[in-house]
Amino acid sequence: MNKQEKNYEEVLRKLKNNEKVSVYKVIRNYCLECQGFQEAEVKRCEMSCVLHKFRMGKNPFPRKLSEETKIKLRERLTKMRKNK
């Protein structure tokens, strides 16, 4: 069992146990399974699948945040960390 297959099994285990798993990680694992757990094949994939843009396990459409929003989010995160 290679590294990708182990990661795949880990994500399946988390899903079965209702643990939090990133949707991008689930999509990545789906693509790895589709391509025989070969990372290089996932990168070269030319399928016309609706998940194609997300196959690398990252959001292909990152949000553009204004400086004001970044400051608010930073303050919120700092507050949450202090309350932990």
N, C-alpha and C positions, 0 to 999 in steps of 0.2 A: 504494500500500500504506500503510495507516494504522498508527498506533503499536501497536494491539492485534494486528494481523496480523504486524508485525515481532516482537513479543514471542512470538507463537505460533510463528513460524518458529525463533526462538532456542531455545525449549524443545524443539521437535522435533529440532533439531540436537544439543542436549545429550543427549537421550534416545538418539539414534542412535549417539553417541560414548561411551555409557555413563558420562556425567558425572552428578554428583549434582544432582538437581532435586527441589525440595519437592513433595510430593504435593498440597499445596494449590494450588501454581502450575499443576500439570498439570490439576487439576479446574477451576480458573479458566479455563484456556485451552480446555478442553472446552466449558465453558458459553459462552464468547465465540464459539466456532465455531458452536455450536448456535443462538445468537441473532444470527448474521450480523455478528459482531465489533462489536456495538453495546453499549457498557457500560450505557447507560440501560435497554436491554432485559433485560440480565442482572439488574439490580436489580429490575425489575418482573416478572421471570419468575414464573409461577404453575404451572409444570409439576409433575407429581407424580413427579418423578425422585428416586432415592435420593441423588443428589448435591446436591439443592436447598439444603440447609442450609450446604453448603460452597462455594456458587457465588461468594462474594465473595473467595475465596482466603485465608480465615482459618479457624481452628478455632473453631466456634461453641460449643464446650464446653471453655473453658480450665480448666486444673487450678487447684485452690485449694491453695496450698502453705502449710504451717505455717511459723512463723518459724524453727524449728529446721532444717527442710528447706532453707529459703532460705539460711541461714548455711552449711550444709554444701555446697550447690551453689556459693555464692559462693567458699568456700575452695577447692573443687575447681577452679573456673575460674581462680582466681588462680594456683594451683599449675601448671596446664596452661600458662598464659601464660608463666610463668617458665621452664618446661622447653622452650619453643619455640625 
